[in-house]
Amino acid sequence: ISPAMQQPALDALGIPATYERWHTPLEALPARIESLRAPDVLGANVTVPHKEHVCRLVDEISDLAMRAGAVNTISNLGGRLLGDNTDVYGLSRSLQTHFGTLSACQAVVLGAGGAARAAVLSLESVDAGRIAVLNRTIERAKRLRDDLAVASVVAVASESPEAVDSIRSADLLINATALGWKRGEQPLARALIELLPATALVVDITYRDTDLLEAARACGLRALDGLEMLVFQGARSLEIWTGAAAPVDIMMRAALAARAARS
């Protein structure tokens, strides 16, 4: 979807550039990153599974990307490559649009991988309250907590009474696991979804409807997919590359149309 929303934005800004999708196997990644040093390249986005690998292939990474352990935006500064992370901004902006004031909200994050790190940093940036990181392997959740050093994070084993208590009191639940990309996958049992407060917002960072979001709506809860996160992170990337304010409305309409066409 990124080319479908970035190209209209570049055109609207009058910037004579093309945004292309380059399929890149892992073994070809170093050469691909080196090619970004060319004088006619503004930069690039990086998607899974390469966001962690590129950290060691660029010349410098931002403090936020270092904390996230992932780079999704690379800018070419006269042949020197700077890695940044706009996923954190994209998620926090999307949450603020639909949730309003997130200060002191009680949040649950499912998973403890790279996406969960971005989710926690997004919640930190909006001053969320208690952030319960639920993961089947408690050691991974503890590692995330210790690595990010966010005071409000607590590590919780998914199959524990504390997990149930966290869900019961959650204002916001974010699925940051790989479960949900495919139909039939459910990162949280229906019985646990039913325990969420009636005012809770359920978020899946996948940019389409998932079984989790459908189950949340069936329980009368608000549900949000990751399309807006994609648009907002892309808008921030565009601003990094060009220095111009991104035409977010144009990008949002294009992304919605592209998703509809794909489905």
Disulfide bonds with the S-S distance in Angstrom:
none
